[in-house]
Amino acid sequence: MSSTHDCGSDAAAYALGALEPAEAEQFRAHMDTCVVCRDEVMAFQQVADALPMAAPQQPVPRGLRRRVLGQIHEEARAASRAAPSRRRVLMPRPALAGGLAAALAVATAGVIALASGGSGTAARVIAASVGHAELRLADGHAELVVNKLPQPASGHIYEVWLQRGGAEPSPTKALFSVTSTGSGDVDVPGNLHGVSEVLVTEEPGGGSPFPTTPPVIVAHLS
């Protein structure tokens, strides 16, 4: 990276761990003062983390390990016989970053398609008063995924509530916290029939039978 850093150009490479150690350290320092790059890395990182689970599992063919190791040994022997002055051809960084970003963009579409099951499952983005949240609805089931949500205070936890009409919010058994980056997810239990809103409040550890703080997340279902 140069001193005049092109914001976002290294985000994909950083999310995939493709930067050299010194470059990664420099990019981390840059992110301390650049919200654009932090957002890019977070978006790419979520996809990169989901990629290992996106591909269907297939049985390993018999003899594959032996063939792979044999090929590695053969290439090592060929490399040792090659001229030591052979130059290493490197892809220019802008092309590398662009290629990684494009690959992650394609992967994002694939992961979203897998998450939706390809059967019309709707992912509904909701507004939150703090952080970012997404409520994923499918066949009456809901999953709440949050990002950039502050960690609850010591001894506290986030609690999910269901609001039906003008009645008081009903507590659920869904209690959750978030990672150091503010990410987390939780299944919303119960039947959502007649539910007008899904709420999240910060409550004492173990939950509360009634909300004690204003909601930090409000998902309008109707």
Protein Blocks (a to p, Z undefined) as FASTA:
>chain_A
ZZbdcehklmmmmmnopacfklmmmmmmmmmmmmklmmmmmmmmmmmmmmmmmpccdddd
ehklmmmmmmmmmmmmmmmmpcfklccddddfklmmmmmmmmmmmmmmmmmmmmnoonop
acdddddfehjdddddeehiacdddehiacddehiacdddddehjbccdddfbdcdddfk
opacdddedjfehiabdcdddddehiafbdfbdcfbdcdfZZ
